[in-house]
Amino acid sequence: MQRGAPTKLNADLASQISFGFEMGLSAKAVAAHVGIGERTLRRWLERGRREVEGLSDEGRLALEVDRAAKRAEALRWPDVAAKLEANASSWSHDVDDDWAA
């Protein structure tokens, strides 16, 4: 059961937060930039860490590919983003094959 107000976290806001951290901003600066409190940001980060720990290896790989695609989009590299998305399924397959050997 969810308590309190609905979360403001969405894909666009998550991309802005990720980009802020990639640019070297502190949590305080990132939170201020996207219009949320630092405590809220830290709570979201902790929740994300807990959820990632529960993913399978394939789930973690898919998440990494998704994050890389979003970073490319945020940096305005549409060709790179399109290639990452197009190759995402084959990457996880190739990695699975490598581990099976």
N, C-alpha and C positions, 0 to 999 in steps of 0.2 A: 504494500500500500504506500502510495506516494504522499509525503507530507509537504505542506507549504505550497508556494506558488509553482506553476509549471516551469520547467527549465527553459532558459533562453538559448541553450546550446543547440546549434544546428550546424550543418555542413559548412556554410559560409563563415560563420563565426569561428568554427574550429580551424578553418584554413587561415583566417586572419591571425589567430593565436599562434598557430604553428609557424607562420611566416615571421611573426614578431620574435619568437624564440630563435629562429634560424638567423635572423639579423643581429642577434646578440643582445636583445633587450632583456631586462630583468623581468621577473614575474610581476612586480609592481608596475613597471612601465607598460607591459603587455596588457595587463588588466585595465589600466587607465585608458590606453589607446582604443580598446574595444568596448569600453563603457561598462565594465563590471567591477566588482570589488575584488581585491587580491585574495581574500578568503574564499570567495566563490571560485576563482580560478584554481586555487590550490586544492579545493575540494573536488573539482572536476578532474584535475590531474591525478589525484589519488584514486578516484573511482575508475579512471581509465587504466591505471596501472593494475588494479585488482582484476578488472575485466580481461586485460591482455594475458595475465597470468593463467586464466582459465581456458585460454584458447589452445587448440591443437597446434602442432607444428605447421600444418598446412594453413590453418587460420592465421597464424602469425605471419607467414610468408605472404598471404593474400593482403593482409593489413599493410605490410611494408610496401608492396607494389602499389596499393591504393594511395598511401601517403606520398610515395614518390611521384605519382601522377598528379596529385593535388599540388605538390610543391612546384612541379613544372608549370602547371596552369597558373599558379600564383605569380610565378616569375615571368609569365607571358611567353612561354616556350610551347606554343600549341603543337608544333611538330613532334617534340619530345613527348609531350603528354599523350598524343594520339598513338605513338609507337609503344609507350608503356602499356596503355590500355589494350592495344591490339595483341601484344605479346604476353600479357599477364598469365593467361591459362597455360601457355607453353612453358613459361618459366617455372611454375610450380611443378609441372610434369617433369621437366628436365631435372630439377633438383631432386624430386622423388626417385627418378631413375638412378641418379648418382648415388643416393644413399642406399639404394637397394643392392648396389654392386658389392 
